[in-house]
Amino acid sequence: FPTLVFSSGAAALANQLYHTGMLLLLQHKPRFMDRPHSQSPSGSTLWHVHRVCGIALSNDRWDYWDPSLVASLLVAAKTVTHESQHKAILDTLENVQRLTGWNIAYHVDQLALE
């Protein structure tokens, strides 16, 4: 995943939610809609997944985390297929639990089973 660093929690939140929104829109795009003919990576679900995960994995401050960021990471995590990426996400979620004190063990366990 790319390393993405932001100067504030608000910037991390806004960017991660933007990429999550784009991911969801691209995943649920009606099949009769054509993709733009642009070579831009913004039309790729994988690119948005990597951005969501990169932002989350780079976020090591408790005050930059928000429940919507955890949900965003869980949405993106369902699309990764490589074992090392899956492990990195699980490690990040466990770190979030330690940093924030939030009980997200159920979600971590469910993701580990997938």
N, C-alpha and C positions, 0 to 999 in steps of 0.2 A: 504494500500500500504506500502511497506517497506520504511524505511528511509535510503536513500543512500546519502552519503556526499563525495564530491571530493575536492581535494586541489586546483584545478584550473578549470577555465571555459573550457579549452581545454579537460580536462579529462571528464568533464560532457558531453560536446558535443560529444566526441568520443564514450562514452558508450551509450548515449541515441540513437545516430544514428546507432550504432551496433545493439542494441535491436530492433529498428524500422526496420532495414534491415532484420533481422531474422524473425520478425513478418510478414513482407510482403512476404518473401520467403515461409514461412510455410503456409500462407493463400492462396498462389497461386501455391502451389506444385501440379504437375500433379497427378491425382488420381492413376495412375499406379505405382507411386514411393512408395516404402516401406519406412516406418519410420525406423530409426536405432533401433536396439533391446536394446539399452542402456536405463537405467532408468534415464538418465540425464534429468534435467528439461529444458535443452536447446532445446529440441524437442517439447516443449509445447508453443503454442501461448499465452496462459494465463500467463505463467511465464514471457514472454517477454513484454506483456502488463503491467503487474505489475511493471516490472523494468523501463519501459519508464515513467510510471506515478509516480513511486517512486522517480526517478531522478528529474522529473519536479517539483513535490510537495516539494521537499527538496531544490530547487533552489530559494533562496530568494534575490539574488543579481542581480541588473540590468545589470551589466557588464558580467554576465555569460549567459545571454539570447542571443539568435540568432534566426532569423526568421525560420531557419530550425528546431530548437527545438520546436517552436510553431507548425509548421506543423507536426512534429513527435508526439506531444501530441494530436493533432487533429485526427491523424490516429488511435492512440491507444484508444482515447476516444470513437470512434465509436463501439468498441467491448465490453465496460463495460456495465453491465446490472443492477448492484445494485444501487439504488437511492443515497446512501451515497457516493459511488465512483463517480457517475456522478456529484453530488454537489461539491465534493472536486476538481474535474477537472475544473468545471465552476468557482469556487472561485479562483483557481490558474490562470486561464486565465484572470480573471478580475484583479488580482494582477499584472500579467505581463503587462497588459495595463497601470496600474498606475505606475509601476516601470520604464517602458521603454518609455512611451508616444506614443507607437504604437497604431494605431486605428485598433483593431481586434474585434470591437463590432459586426460586421456582423457574424464572425465565432462563437463568443460566443452565439449570438442569434440563429444561425442555430443549434448549438449543444443543446441549451436549448429546442428547438422544437422537437428534436429526442427522 
